[in-house]
Amino acid sequence: MNILVVRNDKLGDFVLTLPCYVMLKTALPDAKIAVLVPEYTADIAHASPFIDEVIIDPGKTTIPEMVNLVKTLHASDFDAVITLFSTARIGITVFLASIKYRLAPATKIAQIFYNHRLTQRRSRSEKPEYAYNLDLIKKYLLDTGNRIAPEVKSPFLSYNKVAVSQLRDKFCTQYNISADKKLIYIHAGSGGSANNLSLEQYAGLAARINPKNKHALVLTAGPGEEDKISRLSNLMHDTPHVVYHSIHGLANFAQHIAFADLFISGSTGPLHIAGALNIPTAAFYTRRRSATPLRWQTLNSPDRRLAFTPPETANEMDMSQIDIDKAASEISEKFLRD
């Protein structure tokens, strides 16, 4: 059995598909599982032991690029494709690749290119995104006469413990952090379309959870986020911290996240990496129905996550109304008592 799974949009969206590959491999241990992803999420796909092949989606709609992708997929002789999020371009591509079993959500015009569909109303946010993804995997297993494998628990992403420990030691030495301190990461970078706290709110939060001698604050930034994190650092001149710019690729950044003791962020891709690693998280979301904490819930275990939204009395998108004092108190009580 040769199965292709497609989730070719943002980083966080792809991370929330990781339970799918676990379920497929558990139910079909002899199957070959391939994924179609954009180049910038490929490092995370390569890190999953449940994915056998990573195919890069060029993301272009030019005829030559589409023809090349169709040829690539056709040559792989896939028995099935499960598209977790479909566009017309991908629908046309998998149809022309002559994949016999084609499954996608029964939404948008792209569904006409699939011969199996599942009605989903994701914008209602009635369950987590990863659960919507798993529903498609379950349908495929049932359609093909296979038993649904039990869902497994986090972590869904892991790295060699010795290598991560060595990287942590190197990091602490480089930034003059005592090895016995716990590391609190604050990632104030972009969350794509998701609203985030202001830099002033992050600075206030950092000051209120300032753990003095037991913990160290680390401001993290990915490519293109250097200016933003520099401005946050300037606002935190009275709060001890270090600044870490990730410049060595996503895999290296993920391994740095793997030795964090707490990850604080808006609804971002790095937040979801932390969740997949089962790192404790404190996250800030809007109350917009399609972007709620339930819909974009991280993959870490329930006791390892906190979520904050604007109060019911505020506009659902107004992140300025989140009570930073209360958030700092809850974060400290849950994660920083030791």
C-alpha positions in Angstrom: 0.0 0.0 0.0 1.4 3.4 -1.1 -0.4 6.3 0.5 0.1 10.1 -0.1 -1.0 12.6 2.5 -1.3 16.3 1.5 -1.0 19.2 3.9 0.9 21.9 2.0 0.0 25.2 3.8 1.5 26.7 6.9 3.9 25.2 9.4 1.4 25.0 12.3 -1.1 23.4 10.1 1.4 20.7 9.1 2.5 20.0 12.6 -1.1 19.3 13.5 -1.1 16.5 11.0 1.6 14.5 12.8 -0.9 12.3 14.7 -2.3 11.2 11.2 1.0 9.4 10.3 1.1 7.7 13.6 -2.4 6.4 13.1 -1.8 5.3 9.5 1.5 3.4 10.4 -0.1 1.8 13.4 -3.0 0.5 11.4 -1.0 -0.3 8.3 2.6 -1.0 9.4 3.7 -2.2 5.9 2.3 0.8 4.1 4.6 3.4 2.6 3.5 6.8 3.8 4.5 9.9 1.7 3.6 13.5 2.3 3.4 16.5 0.0 4.6 19.6 1.7 6.2 23.0 0.9 9.9 23.1 1.2 9.9 25.2 4.4 8.0 22.5 6.4 10.0 19.6 5.0 12.4 19.5 7.9 9.5 18.7 10.3 8.2 16.0 8.0 11.7 14.4 7.8 11.8 14.3 11.6 8.7 12.0 11.9 9.6 8.3 12.0 6.1 7.5 10.6 6.8 9.3 7.3 8.7 7.3 4.7 9.0 9.9 1.9 8.8 13.7 1.6 7.7 15.2 -1.7 8.2 18.9 -2.1 5.3 20.9 -3.5 6.7 23.8 -5.5 3.5 25.7 -4.8 3.3 27.2 -8.3 0.3 27.2 -10.6 2.3 27.5 -13.9 1.6 24.7 -16.3 5.2 23.4 -16.4 5.4 23.2 -12.6 2.0 21.4 -12.4 3.0 19.0 -15.1 6.2 18.1 -13.3 4.3 17.5 -10.1 1.8 15.3 -11.8 4.6 13.3 -13.3 6.3 12.9 -9.9 3.1 11.7 -8.3 2.2 9.4 -11.2 5.6 7.8 -11.1 5.2 7.0 -7.4 2.2 4.9 -8.2 0.2 5.9 -5.2 -2.8 3.7 -4.3 -4.5 6.5 -2.4 -4.2 10.2 -1.6 -5.7 11.8 1.5 -5.7 15.6 1.1 -6.3 17.2 4.5 -6.6 20.6 3.1 -7.3 20.9 -0.6 -7.1 23.6 -3.2 -8.2 23.4 -6.9 -4.5 23.2 -7.9 -3.9 20.1 -5.7 -7.2 18.6 -6.7 -6.4 18.8 -10.4 -2.9 17.5 -9.7 -3.9 14.3 -7.9 -6.7 13.7 -10.4 -4.3 13.9 -13.3 -1.8 11.7 -11.5 -4.5 8.9 -11.8 -4.5 8.0 -8.1 -7.3 5.6 -7.7 -8.6 6.5 -4.2 -8.8 10.3 -3.7 -10.2 11.7 -0.4 -10.6 15.3 0.7 -13.0 17.4 2.8 -16.3 18.1 1.0 -15.7 21.8 0.8 -15.0 24.3 -1.9 -14.9 23.6 -5.6 -11.7 21.4 -5.2 -13.9 18.5 -4.0 -15.0 17.8 -7.6 -11.6 16.2 -8.3 -12.0 13.6 -5.5 -14.0 10.4 -5.6 -14.3 10.2 -1.8 -15.3 13.1 0.4 -15.9 13.8 4.1 -18.2 16.7 5.1 -16.5 18.9 7.6 -17.3 22.3 9.1 -14.0 23.3 10.4 -14.8 27.0 10.7 -17.3 26.0 13.5 -14.3 25.0 15.6 -16.2 22.2 17.3 -13.0 20.1 17.8 -9.3 20.6 17.4 -7.7 20.8 13.9 -5.7 17.7 14.5 -9.0 15.8 15.2 -10.5 17.0 11.9 -7.4 15.7 10.2 -7.7 12.3 12.0 -11.3 12.1 10.9 -10.1 11.9 7.3 -7.6 9.2 8.2 -10.3 7.2 10.0 -12.6 7.4 6.9 -9.9 6.1 4.7 -9.2 3.2 7.0 -12.9 2.3 7.2 -13.4 2.7 3.4 -10.6 0.3 2.8 -11.7 -2.3 5.3 -9.1 -1.6 7.9 -9.4 -1.3 11.7 -9.0 2.2 13.2 -5.9 2.3 15.3 -6.1 3.8 18.8 -5.0 7.4 19.0 -1.6 7.8 20.7 -0.6 10.6 23.0 2.1 13.2 22.7 5.0 13.6 22.0 4.5 13.4 18.2 7.9 14.8 17.5 11.2 14.0 19.1 14.9 14.3 18.6 17.9 12.3 20.0 18.0 13.1 23.7 21.8 13.0 23.9 22.1 15.5 20.9 19.5 17.8 22.4 21.2 17.7 25.8 24.5 18.6 24.2 22.9 21.4 22.2 21.4 22.8 25.4 24.8 22.7 27.1 26.3 24.6 24.1 23.4 27.1 24.2 23.8 27.8 27.9 27.5 28.3 27.6 27.1 30.6 24.6 24.6 32.8 26.4 26.2 32.6 29.8 23.2 30.8 31.4 23.7 28.6 34.4 23.1 24.9 33.4 20.7 24.4 36.3 18.3 27.2 35.2 15.1 26.3 33.5 14.6 28.1 30.1 11.5 30.1 29.4 11.1 30.9 25.7 9.0 33.9 24.5 8.3 33.8 20.8 6.6 37.1 19.8 6.9 36.5 16.1 4.3 36.3 13.4 1.4 33.8 13.5 0.4 34.3 9.9 -3.2 35.4 10.0 -3.6 35.1 13.7 -3.6 38.2 15.9 -0.9 38.3 18.6 -0.1 40.3 21.8 1.6 43.6 21.3 5.3 43.9 22.1 4.4 46.0 25.1 2.1 43.2 26.4 4.9 40.6 26.0 7.3 42.9 27.8 4.9 43.3 30.6 4.3 39.6 30.8 8.0 38.9 30.9 8.5 41.4 33.8 5.6 39.8 35.8 6.9 36.3 35.4 10.5 37.4 35.9 11.8 34.3 37.7 15.0 35.9 38.9 17.6 33.2 39.7 15.7 30.0 39.0 14.9 30.5 35.3 16.2 32.3 32.3 14.1 34.2 29.7 14.9 33.6 26.1 13.4 35.7 23.3 13.3 33.7 20.1 13.1 34.9 16.5 12.9 33.2 13.2 14.0 34.6 9.8 12.5 38.0 9.2 11.6 38.5 12.8 14.9 40.0 14.0 13.6 43.6 14.0 10.5 42.7 16.0 12.4 40.8 18.6 15.0 43.6 18.8 12.3 46.1 19.6 10.9 43.7 22.3 14.3 43.3 23.8 14.6 47.1 24.0 11.3 47.2 25.9 12.7 44.6 28.4 15.8 46.6 29.4 14.9 46.1 33.1 14.1 42.4 32.7 17.1 40.0 32.3 16.9 38.0 29.1 18.9 36.7 26.1 17.9 36.9 22.4 18.2 33.9 20.2 17.9 34.4 16.4 17.3 31.1 14.6 19.4 31.2 11.4 20.3 27.6 10.9 17.1 26.3 9.6 13.8 24.9 11.0 15.3 21.5 12.1 17.9 23.3 14.2 15.2 25.7 15.7 13.0 22.7 16.6 15.9 21.1 18.4 16.4 24.3 20.4 12.7 24.3 21.3 13.1 20.7 22.4 15.1 21.8 25.4 12.8 24.6 26.5 11.0 24.2 29.8 8.2 26.5 28.8 7.2 28.1 25.4 5.1 31.3 25.4 3.7 32.5 22.1 0.7 33.5 20.0 -0.8 30.9 17.7 2.4 30.3 15.7 4.2 27.5 14.0 6.9 27.3 16.6 4.2 27.1 19.3 2.8 24.0 17.6 6.3 22.5 17.3 6.7 22.9 21.1 3.3 21.2 21.5 4.3 18.3 19.3 7.4 17.9 21.4 5.2 17.9 24.6 6.9 21.0 25.9 4.7 23.1 28.3 3.1 26.0 26.4 1.2 29.2 27.3 -0.6 30.5 24.2 -2.6 33.6 23.3 -5.5 33.3 20.9 -8.4 35.4 19.6 -12.0 34.4 20.3 -12.8 34.4 16.5 -14.7 31.2 16.0 -12.4 29.8 13.3 -9.3 30.6 15.4 -10.2 29.5 18.9 -7.9 27.8 21.4 -10.0 24.6 20.9 -9.6 24.7 17.1 -5.9 25.4 17.2 -5.1 23.4 20.3 -1.5 22.3 20.6 -0.6 18.6 20.6 1.0 18.5 24.1 -0.9 16.8 26.9 -3.6 18.8 28.7 -1.6 19.3 31.9 1.1 21.0 29.8 -0.8 23.8 28.1 -2.5 27.0 29.0 -4.5 29.2 26.6 -5.7 32.8 27.0 -8.2 34.8 24.9 -9.9 38.3 25.2 -12.8 38.4 27.7 -16.4 37.9 26.6 -17.0 41.6 27.1 -14.3 42.6 24.5 -14.2 42.3 20.7 -13.2 38.8 19.9 -10.1 40.0 18.0 -9.0 42.6 20.6 -5.9 41.0 22.1 -5.2 44.2 24.0 -8.0 43.2 26.4 -6.2 40.1 27.6 -5.4 40.5 31.3 -1.6 40.2 31.4 -1.5 40.3 35.2 -3.9 37.3 35.3 -2.1 35.5 32.6 1.3 35.9 34.4 -0.2 34.7 37.6 -1.7 31.6 36.0 1.5 30.8 34.1 3.6 31.2 37.3 1.2 29.1 39.3 1.1 26.2 36.8 4.6 26.1 35.4 7.1 28.2 37.6 6.4 27.2 41.2 9.5 25.0 41.6 
